[in-house]
């Protein structure tokens, strides 16, 4: 309570409590203004590249899935607060997601490198590698062998044909020789019969 006596004002306990509340309100207002200025400074300090990355199509699909789960429009105040909070934390969440993806890729690469080292140090893999490097030369040799075999088969066919021709010639020559021998025998018989007839007549 407070009382006025002449030109002096006597302040009671109620006025002291009201002044304490006024100081607390002013301090909270200053803190809220400082927090808002800090948030604005943080937004200004975010590079433009990150803001552009925040609008990637892949992340847009994720936010499209999240937005239907927000509060309905009937609670306008809460809905606006929720959307504002999502807009504030969205860039940091997208950056965290990209960072997690990079870490996963780096982890996969870290797992692949030791495997590659083990494969390179394996003797069996070295033999396989040397064989595979020589496979082109082997394939060329096989092609040459196949071509030579084709030439050999063609030569064999020619030789078979020539052998058949020689066999036919030999058979014809033998037939002709046999015919001449028979003809000669017939002439010998004829001359022998003729000579015997001349002797008997004498």
Order of alpha helices (4+ residues) and beta strands (2+ residues): beta-beta-alpha-alpha-alpha-alpha-alpha
